[in-house]
Amino acid sequence: MSYSGKRVTEYRTELGLLAGLSWRDEDGVFNWRGRVAWAHDFNSDRSVAATFQLLPGASFTVGGAQPAPDAALTTLGLERQWSNGWSAAATLEGEFSSTTRSYSGRASIRHAW
């Protein structure tokens, strides 16, 4: 079996709104960040041609998972910084389209001296 070589160059654009707010109190600072965006993929072709070398004319195409060309992106981040050097942060991110759902998150605790 042989496969034809294929190189894919993917271009993606994102357009959206990024906002953030900070509040200071006697204990430290509270930060909030949010993002809502639209993403567009220009090339969603994931097919490759294959051929059985010993069987002439037995060529076929294999199609990979094809992502949706448009997706919604969301982010929510919260951070609390205390005056004593400690801070805690959490971020949630999501990408939603007609064919996929992706969720991710992270949290951190930090001390700076």
N, C-alpha and C positions, 0 to 999 in steps of 0.2 A: 504494500500500500504506500502511496506517496501523497503528500499534501502540497498544494501550491503555497508558496510563501505569501504572506500578507502582512503589511504594515498599516496600522491604523493610527491616525493622528486625530485626537479628540479636542475639539474646541468647545468651551463652555462659557457662557456669560451669566452673570448674576446682577440683578437689579433690585434694590430694596432700601429699607430704612433701618438705620442703626441709631439707638437712643441710649442715653445713660443719665443717671442722676446720682448725686452724692449728698448725704446729710452728715453734718458734724454735730456731735453732742459732747458732754463733758467726759465721756468714756472713750471716745474715738470717732471713727468714720464708718458710715454704712454706704456701700456702693451698689447700685443696681444697673444692669445693662440688658438691653433687649434688642432683638433683630427679627425682622420679617422680610423675606426676599423671595423673588421668583428666579429660578435657574432654568436655562435653556441649553440643551446639548445639541450640537449641530450634526453629529454623526452617530447614529445608533445602530449601524450595520455590524453585526457580529457573526457573519457567515464565513465559511472557509470551504474551498473545493477539495475533494479527495478522489483518488483513482486507484483501482486495483491494477497493479502493473502487469500481472500475468493474464488478465482477462480484459481484452481490448473492448473499449466502449462502455466499461462499467464505472462510469464516473457519477458522483453524487455530491450534493452540497449539504454540509452540516451547519445548522443554525444555532448560534449560542443564545443565551438569554438576552433579550433585547430590552434595554431600559426605555422608559418613557422619555420623550424629548423635553417635557416640561415638568418642573417640580417646585413645590413650596418649601422654603427653608425657614426654620424658626430657631431662636436661641434665647435662653433666659439665664442670666448670671447674677448671683448675689454674693457679696463679700462684706464681712464685718472685720474691721481693724480696731483693736483695742490699744489704748495708750501705753500699756505695759509691754508691747512688742508682739503679742499674740494676734493671729488673724485666722479666720475660717472662711472658706469659699466653696460655692457649689455652682455648677453649670450644667444645664440640660439643653441638648440640641436635637433637632428632628429634621428629617427630610421626607416629604410626602409626595407621591405621584400616583397616577392611576394604576401602576403595576407594582410599586415598591413602597415600603415603609422602613425607615431607619431611625433608631433612637440611640442616643448615647448620653452619658453623663459622667461627671467626675466631681470629686470633692477633695478638699485639701485643708490641712491644719498646719500652720507655720508659726515659727517663733524667730524673730530677728533681734539680735542684741548688739 
